Amino acid sequence: MTTTNYLEKENVRMNVKFSMKRLLMSMTAIMMAMVTFTACEILNPKDDDENDDNGGVAGKRLKSTIITEDGGEIQSGQYTYNSDGTLKRIDWNSGAYDIYTSNPDGTYQKWENFNTHGDMVLVYSSYNENKKPLKAEGTIINSAGTFPITYDFSYQNGRLISHVQTMIDPNDPSFSIVITFEPKYDSNGRRTTTTETHNIMGKRQYTRAYNSDGTLQKVNADGYAGYPTTGFTQTFTWEDGKSTVNFEDHACY
């Protein structure tokens, strides 16, 4: 069963009174959708020049992406940019879309995602001395309610080493969904693999491949243990044009 089909079934169940188990599964489904189809879409290869955050390949930025799920479904997205090179939005063939608002220095201020399964607003609240994001906070809203969500980023030697997403059930603060992404890099500083640890779904791994010019070609994601059809492959198309933000800092895999 694909993530999308799973979510559709959960939305039907939301019309009846939630048991704790049902709420748990619906929240898990929401988070899986956000992670698979939005939170991880902003991907560029390593930035080789700290003073020129163009993804490490001069004059290249993302144009489009295609996600093929193990369950057979396909998602495609088109990127558009502002005149200053900051990302403006991503439009998906499903009708979902992402809107990005940037600060004057080119860093992200806000990210909004709108889709049939729920909406998310995330505000980036702090950065380190290299203008890399440290924390973002916001909410996911759907027919089950409003759920606070927090992103925390950690770095070592200028590279992202941990990206943690946390969502708490406001009706039961003792319950939370925590997803941790831990990337690894090769000798050239390019991200090669990322291990995701989901406190409910378990673990899975992402593997990257690059084009000859250094741009990211594709990402392969394993399915969660016990959920084999949750794997996917994501491919990328690039275009000429500068991006003012090193999106690698925001990418979870």
Secondary structure, 3 states (H helix, E strand, C coil): CCHHHHHHHHHHHCCCCCCHHHHHHHHHHHHHHHHHHHHCCCCCCCCCCCCCCCCCCCCEEEEEEEEEECCCCEEEEEEEECCCCCEEEEEECCCCEEEEEECCCCCEEEEEEEECCEEEEEEEEEECCCCCEEEEEEEEEECCEEEEEEEEEEEECCEEEEEEEEEECCCCCCCEEEEEEEEEECCCCCEEEEEEEECCCEEEEEEEEECCCCCEEEEEECCECCEHHHCEEEEEEEEECCCCCCHHHCCCC
